[in-house]
Amino acid sequence: MNTTAPVPFTVEETGSGRPVLLLHGGAGPASMRPFAALLAERHSARVLLPTHPGFDGTPRPTALDDIRALAAAYTALLAERGLTGVTVVGNSIGGWIAAEMGLLDEVRITASVILNGVGITVPGHPLADFFALRPDEVAALSFHDPARSPLAAADRLTDVQRAAMAANRETLSAYAGREMADTTLAGRLAATRVPTLVAWGTADRIAPPAYGEAYAAAIPGAVFRPLAGTGHLPQLETPETVLAAVAEFTTPWSRMPRAVSGRQ
């Protein structure tokens, strides 16, 4: 359900320069914070890292009940803040949100980067059943080196941490559904006009590389870039690799100013 009502976003902001919107996945904003700091430090970037409403204890309006509604809310946020020349970088369901945003606003959004996104259906290459996995199993499937996952020591999580993770899972399910897919998305992506990079950790066993290749094939002109030695959360496991890929892809587009029309 799409909504035009104001959304109570919690947005962390760092750095200055051209705006970059970072969209986290089911692992929450903590999975994006180190990369946000690295991006702001290394490049002239004003980095905005929102928490999807409902994650980490934030409020979620009841009308905000799917990914398309969340994408519409984020495009409205860009307009409210008067942002142009925006690069959107999304991981996992954040990649799905980025893909939907690319269909909604080709004026304010200059480039889109999908990092191991979900959201499409690919025959023969299903997503792992995330909601059936224990935290240690998520770590094993998400990381090239599971020992580097914050979930590797799941047996030492506190009750408070476990409760927070469970609440985030419920919010993830509310947005993405148990299948974490929209059967219409791949077909709708044919209308995308925003330059798009689909970067994929090749060790991802939540969404395998063949799934990523299909994602890129669904978006006209998209560039597919495999990322070796990393898994489903490359911005967390190998941030330098992701930073290099994003910088290489977005530099040409960052030099192209875009006028904002009356689409606000």
C-alpha positions in Angstrom: 0.0 0.0 0.0 1.5 3.3 -1.0 1.2 6.2 1.4 1.7 10.0 1.2 1.4 10.6 4.9 4.5 12.0 6.7 6.9 9.3 7.8 8.9 9.7 11.1 12.3 8.9 9.7 15.4 8.6 11.9 18.3 9.7 9.7 22.0 9.7 10.6 24.0 12.2 8.5 27.7 12.6 8.1 30.1 14.3 5.7 29.5 16.9 3.1 29.3 17.1 -0.7 27.0 15.2 -3.1 24.3 13.3 -1.3 24.4 9.5 -0.9 21.5 7.7 0.5 22.4 4.4 2.2 19.7 1.8 2.7 20.3 -1.1 5.0 18.9 -4.6 4.8 17.5 -6.9 7.5 20.7 -6.6 9.5 19.6 -3.1 10.4 21.4 0.3 10.2 24.4 -1.1 12.1 25.3 -3.1 9.0 25.8 0.3 7.1 27.3 2.6 9.7 31.0 1.6 9.2 30.6 2.0 5.4 28.8 5.3 5.9 31.8 6.7 7.9 34.3 5.3 5.4 32.4 6.9 2.4 32.2 10.3 4.1 35.8 10.2 5.1 37.2 9.2 1.7 34.9 11.1 -0.7 33.2 14.4 -0.9 29.9 12.9 0.1 27.0 13.9 2.3 26.0 10.5 3.6 22.4 9.9 4.8 21.7 6.7 6.7 18.1 6.3 7.6 16.6 3.5 9.8 13.7 1.9 8.1 10.7 2.7 10.3 10.1 -0.3 12.6 13.8 -1.3 12.8 15.7 -0.8 16.1 12.6 0.1 18.0 11.6 3.1 15.7 7.9 3.6 15.0 6.3 2.3 11.8 3.1 3.8 10.5 0.6 1.0 9.8 0.2 2.2 6.2 3.9 1.6 5.6 3.4 -2.1 4.9 5.5 -3.0 1.9 8.7 -2.2 0.0 7.0 -0.1 -2.7 5.4 2.1 0.0 8.8 2.5 1.7 10.5 3.4 -1.6 7.8 6.1 -2.2 8.4 7.4 1.3 12.1 7.7 0.6 11.6 9.5 -2.7 9.3 11.9 -0.8 12.1 12.4 1.7 14.5 13.4 -1.0 12.0 16.0 -2.3 11.3 17.3 1.2 15.0 17.9 1.7 15.5 19.4 -1.7 18.2 16.8 -2.6 19.4 16.3 -6.2 22.2 14.4 -7.8 21.6 11.6 -5.3 23.3 8.2 -5.4 21.3 5.5 -3.7 23.2 2.5 -2.3 21.1 -0.4 -0.9 22.0 -3.8 0.5 19.6 -6.8 0.6 16.1 -5.3 1.0 17.8 -1.9 0.8 18.8 -2.9 -2.7 15.1 -3.8 -3.4 14.1 -0.3 -2.1 16.8 1.3 -4.3 15.4 -0.6 -7.4 11.9 0.6 -6.6 13.2 4.2 -6.1 14.8 4.1 -9.5 11.4 3.6 -11.0 9.9 6.5 -9.1 12.4 9.3 -9.5 14.9 9.6 -12.4 15.4 13.3 -11.8 16.7 13.5 -8.2 18.4 10.1 -8.3 21.6 10.2 -10.5 22.8 6.6 -9.9 21.7 3.5 -8.1 23.9 0.8 -6.5 22.3 -2.5 -5.6 24.5 -4.6 -3.3 23.3 -8.2 -3.1 19.7 -7.1 -3.4 16.5 -9.2 -3.1 13.0 -8.6 -4.4 12.9 -10.4 -7.7 12.0 -14.1 -8.4 14.5 -16.1 -10.4 13.5 -19.6 -11.6 16.0 -22.1 -10.5 17.8 -19.7 -8.1 15.6 -19.2 -5.1 16.6 -17.1 -2.1 17.4 -18.9 1.1 14.5 -19.2 3.6 15.9 -16.5 5.8 13.1 -16.7 8.4 13.7 -20.4 9.0 17.4 -19.8 9.8 19.1 -19.5 13.2 21.5 -16.5 13.6 24.5 -18.8 13.2 23.1 -20.2 10.0 22.5 -16.7 8.7 26.1 -15.9 9.4 27.3 -19.1 7.6 25.3 -18.3 4.5 25.9 -14.5 4.5 29.7 -14.3 4.9 32.6 -15.5 2.9 34.3 -15.8 6.3 31.5 -16.4 8.8 33.9 -15.7 11.7 33.7 -12.0 10.7 30.0 -11.9 11.2 28.6 -10.1 14.3 26.3 -13.2 14.5 29.2 -15.7 14.7 29.0 -15.6 18.5 25.2 -16.0 18.6 25.4 -18.2 21.7 26.7 -15.1 23.6 24.0 -12.7 22.6 22.1 -11.2 25.5 18.4 -11.5 25.9 18.0 -7.8 25.0 20.0 -8.4 21.7 17.9 -11.5 20.9 14.7 -9.5 21.5 15.9 -6.7 19.2 16.8 -9.1 16.5 13.4 -10.8 16.7 11.6 -7.4 16.5 13.7 -6.5 13.4 12.8 -9.8 11.8 9.1 -9.1 12.3 9.5 -5.7 10.7 11.5 -7.2 7.8 8.6 -9.7 7.3 6.0 -6.8 7.3 7.9 -5.1 4.5 9.2 -7.9 2.4 7.0 -10.9 3.2 8.5 -14.3 4.0 9.5 -14.9 0.4 11.3 -11.4 0.3 10.1 -11.1 -3.3 7.6 -9.4 -5.6 6.7 -11.4 -8.6 6.1 -8.2 -10.6 9.4 -6.5 -9.9 11.6 -8.0 -12.6 9.2 -7.0 -15.3 8.7 -3.5 -13.9 12.4 -2.9 -13.8 12.5 -2.8 -17.6 11.3 0.8 -17.2 14.3 1.9 -15.1 16.2 4.9 -16.5 18.6 5.5 -13.6 22.1 4.3 -14.3 22.5 1.2 -12.1 25.3 -0.9 -10.7 24.5 -4.4 -9.4 27.4 -5.4 -7.3 27.4 -8.9 -5.8 29.5 -10.8 -3.2 30.2 -14.1 -4.9 30.2 -16.0 -1.7 26.6 -15.0 -1.0 24.5 -18.1 -0.2 21.4 -16.1 0.7 21.0 -14.7 -2.8 23.5 -16.5 -5.1 25.5 -14.8 -7.9 23.2 -16.1 -10.6 20.3 -14.3 -8.9 22.4 -11.1 -9.0 23.1 -11.6 -12.7 19.4 -12.0 -13.3 18.8 -8.7 -11.3 21.2 -6.8 -13.6 19.7 -8.4 -16.7 16.3 -7.0 -15.7 17.5 -3.4 -15.6 18.3 -1.8 -18.9 22.0 -0.9 -19.2 22.8 -2.1 -15.7 26.4 -3.1 -14.9 27.0 -6.4 -13.1 30.1 -6.5 -11.0 31.0 -9.6 -9.0 32.9 -9.0 -5.8 35.2 -11.8 -4.9 35.9 -12.9 -1.3 32.7 -11.5 0.2 29.1 -12.5 0.8 25.6 -11.0 1.3 26.8 -8.0 3.2 29.9 -6.8 1.2 29.8 -3.3 2.7 30.4 -4.9 6.1 32.7 -7.7 5.2 34.9 -6.0 2.5 34.1 -2.3 2.7 37.2 -1.2 0.7 36.1 -3.4 -2.2 32.6 -1.9 -2.2 34.0 1.7 -1.9 36.2 1.2 -4.9 33.3 -0.3 -7.0 30.9 2.5 -6.0 33.5 5.3 -6.7 34.4 3.9 -10.1 30.8 3.6 -11.2 29.4 6.8 -9.8 32.2 9.3 -10.8 30.9 9.9 -14.4 27.3 10.4 -13.2 28.4 12.7 -10.3 29.7 15.2 -12.9 26.4 15.4 -14.6 24.1 18.1 -12.9 20.4 17.5 -13.2 17.8 20.2 -13.1 14.8 19.4 -10.9 11.5 19.8 -12.7 8.1 20.4 -11.3 7.8 16.8 -10.2 8.3 17.7 -6.5 
